[in-house]
Amino acid sequence: MTDKGLRQVVAAETRISDIDGIRGRLWYVGYEIEELAEKSTFEEVAYLLHHLELPTRDQLDELNEFLVSEREPSPFLVSLMPTLAQQTSPMSMLRTSVSAASAYDPDGWDDSPEANERKAYRLIAKTPTLLAMYHRMRTAQEVVPPNPKLSHAANFLAMLLGEEPSPEDARTLDTTLILYADHTMNASTFTARIIASTLADMFSAITGAIAALKGPLHGGANEEAMKMLEEVGSPERAEAYVADRLARKQKIMGFGHAVYKTMDPRARILKRLSREVGERHGDLRWYEISEAIERAVAEQKGLHPNVDFYAASVYHMLGIPTDLMTPIFAMARMAGWTAHVREQYADNRVIRPDSEYIGPRNQRYVPIDER
Ligand SMILES: CC(C)(COP(=O)(O)OP(=O)(O)OC[C@H]1O[C@@H](n2cnc3c(N)ncnc32)[C@H](O)[C@@H]1OP(=O)(O)O)[C@@H](O)C(=O)NCCC(=O)NCCS
């Protein structure tokens, strides 16, 4: 029997992350997401996903040093960027750039585990620079070079917005990157693992993952959620908006989940962040509209928000343009994708599911002029 959407298929063994969809829990390598969000940093989580253990101080310092040293994209990518900034959407730019990044990777086509680890960290390190550079160019602002003194999250905000963020804003972004860093066998991670299972290279696998993340049913939902908040405009209008959308059988973006049947644990953390960043910036409007929509969707459809819903208002309050919200998801997920690709390589069998043929049989070929 066909399992449309492969919901019951266990496609791989993994040590990277785990979900309990009924209880609404998520772990990275056995650590509760809540604890990592509160105590860890994105860099530390990237190490955890790749090494399956938390780093010591020295190991983290070494990783930080490597990430900082790899933030600059190759001259080839820099030369492509003006055209990409003019001609492509941010996700298309990222997909193209990651593909192009293979051309000048110092490890070339070396596919040893050590080279793949370096390639993974290079991709993690460069993605924020690519996004910020793209945004500064398309808005005719000066490109801001990476600042080696700043963390992954703080440096990204500084390169994007042209000024150093407050430690609180940097920490808020950092926490969202932790929350987005991995999520078991979602569509983009599965895509990356399928590509890796053919023993295609790391850049090919990640290019495919970005392509899968682009769709509105996966990563695109945070951008759609932000557009919805803007459309609703005020908390009082949430109920009617939701009723109208549901009556027209349209989905409410940022709600529902293929695995969670209760509130996504990441959404709970992001809801708190949304209120906190709103309070800090003296503007609770987006939080209040979000909360009103959450209430209306719960009452009218019994659905809970997923990770993308409250991420929208958090990113908006951090000054991030709406069309960069999905690319930021990609920037965080780069940690998980690359870890999954390496895990796939380490114990590989080509992924090749079956299909159920439902078309006609025993057809006779009719020459073209007789059809
Ligand atoms: C995430 C998603 C693709 C999961 O899809 P799924 O596992 O196939 O869930 P289903 O479509 O089976 O959902 C079950 C029911 O809830 C409805 N539903 C699910 N998500 C909904 C949403 N966001 N808005 C309105 N109704 C929704 C479905 O239409 C279905 O209703 P029905 O039984 O009356 O037909 C889906 O919830 C969705 O499209 N959400 C919006 C996009 C989004 O936020 N994506 C980010 C995911 S992290």
Ligand as a Chemical Component Dictionary entry (heavy atoms), coordinates in Angstrom:
data_LIG
# 
_chem_comp.id                   LIG 
_chem_comp.type                 NON-POLYMER 
_chem_comp.pdbx_formal_charge   0 
_chem_comp.three_letter_code    LIG 
# 
loop_
_chem_comp_atom.comp_id 
_chem_comp_atom.atom_id 
_chem_comp_atom.alt_atom_id 
_chem_comp_atom.type_symbol 
_chem_comp_atom.charge 
_chem_comp_atom.model_Cartn_x 
_chem_comp_atom.model_Cartn_y 
_chem_comp_atom.model_Cartn_z 
_chem_comp_atom.pdbx_ordinal 
LIG C1  C1  C 0 2.900   21.356 7.986  1  
LIG C2  C2  C 0 1.828   20.682 7.121  2  
LIG C3  C3  C 0 2.350   20.629 5.668  3  
LIG C4  C4  C 0 1.584   19.279 7.667  4  
LIG O1  O1  O 0 0.753   18.661 6.783  5  
LIG P1  P1  P 0 0.058   17.258 7.076  6  
LIG O2  O2  O 0 0.865   16.452 8.014  7  
LIG O3  O3  O 0 -0.193  16.684 5.749  8  
LIG O4  O4  O 0 -1.219  17.646 7.861  9  
LIG P2  P2  P 0 -2.649  17.447 7.262  10 
LIG O5  O5  O 0 -2.734  18.234 6.017  11 
LIG O6  O6  O 0 -2.918  15.989 7.216  12 
LIG O7  O7  O 0 -3.557  18.137 8.375  13 
LIG C5  C5  C 0 -4.685  17.563 8.965  14 
LIG C6  C6  C 0 -5.870  18.505 8.858  15 
LIG O8  O8  O 0 -5.520  19.817 9.335  16 
LIG C7  C7  C 0 -5.648  20.743 8.275  17 
LIG N1  N1  N 0 -4.536  21.652 8.376  18 
LIG C8  C8  C 0 -3.223  21.320 8.558  19 
LIG N2  N2  N 0 -2.487  22.424 8.619  20 
LIG C9  C9  C 0 -3.334  23.445 8.458  21 
LIG C10 C10 C 0 -3.151  24.826 8.431  22 
LIG N3  N3  N 0 -1.940  25.352 8.578  23 
LIG N4  N4  N 0 -4.230  25.610 8.258  24 
LIG C11 C11 C 0 -5.449  25.076 8.119  25 
LIG N5  N5  N 0 -5.682  23.784 8.127  26 
LIG C12 C12 C 0 -4.636  22.974 8.295  27 
LIG C13 C13 C 0 -5.608  19.948 7.012  28 
LIG O9  O9  O 0 -6.252  20.620 5.956  29 
LIG C14 C14 C 0 -6.352  18.721 7.443  30 
LIG O10 O10 O 0 -7.710  19.043 7.537  31 
LIG P3  P3  P 0 -8.842  18.029 7.074  32 
LIG O11 O11 O 0 -8.649  16.830 7.953  33 
LIG O12 O12 O 0 -10.079 18.782 7.307  34 
LIG O13 O13 O 0 -8.543  17.758 5.635  35 
LIG C15 C15 C 0 0.526   21.450 7.172  36 
LIG O14 O14 O 0 0.089   21.543 8.501  37 
LIG C16 C16 C 0 0.645   22.835 6.562  38 
LIG O15 O15 O 0 0.524   22.970 5.346  39 
LIG N6  N6  N 0 0.865   23.885 7.395  40 
LIG C17 C17 C 0 1.052   25.196 6.890  41 
LIG C18 C18 C 0 2.457   25.380 6.355  42 
LIG C19 C19 C 0 3.494   25.416 7.449  43 
LIG O16 O16 O 0 3.314   26.100 8.455  44 
LIG N7  N7  N 0 4.618   24.731 7.223  45 
LIG C20 C20 C 0 5.736   24.722 8.157  46 
LIG C21 C21 C 0 5.914   23.372 8.764  47 
LIG S1  S1  S 0 7.141   23.413 10.022 48 
# 
loop_
_chem_comp_bond.comp_id 
_chem_comp_bond.atom_id_1 
_chem_comp_bond.atom_id_2 
_chem_comp_bond.value_order 
_chem_comp_bond.pdbx_ordinal 
LIG C1  C2  SING 1  
LIG C2  C3  SING 2  
LIG C2  C4  SING 3  
LIG C2  C15 SING 4  
LIG C4  O1  SING 5  
LIG O1  P1  SING 6  
LIG P1  O2  DOUB 7  
LIG P1  O3  SING 8  
LIG P1  O4  SING 9  
LIG O4  P2  SING 10 
LIG P2  O5  DOUB 11 
LIG P2  O6  SING 12 
LIG P2  O7  SING 13 
LIG O7  C5  SING 14 
LIG C5  C6  SING 15 
LIG C6  O8  SING 16 
LIG C6  C14 SING 17 
LIG O8  C7  SING 18 
LIG C7  N1  SING 19 
LIG C7  C13 SING 20 
LIG N1  C8  SING 21 
LIG N1  C12 SING 22 
LIG C8  N2  DOUB 23 
LIG N2  C9  SING 24 
LIG C9  C10 SING 25 
LIG C9  C12 DOUB 26 
LIG C10 N3  SING 27 
LIG C10 N4  DOUB 28 
LIG N4  C11 SING 29 
LIG C11 N5  DOUB 30 
LIG N5  C12 SING 31 
LIG C13 O9  SING 32 
LIG C13 C14 SING 33 
LIG C14 O10 SING 34 
LIG O10 P3  SING 35 
LIG P3  O11 DOUB 36 
LIG P3  O12 SING 37 
LIG P3  O13 SING 38 
LIG C15 O14 SING 39 
LIG C15 C16 SING 40 
LIG C16 O15 DOUB 41 
LIG C16 N6  SING 42 
LIG N6  C17 SING 43 
LIG C17 C18 SING 44 
LIG C18 C19 SING 45 
LIG C19 O16 DOUB 46 
LIG C19 N7  SING 47 
LIG N7  C20 SING 48 
LIG C20 C21 SING 49 
LIG C21 S1  SING 50 
# 
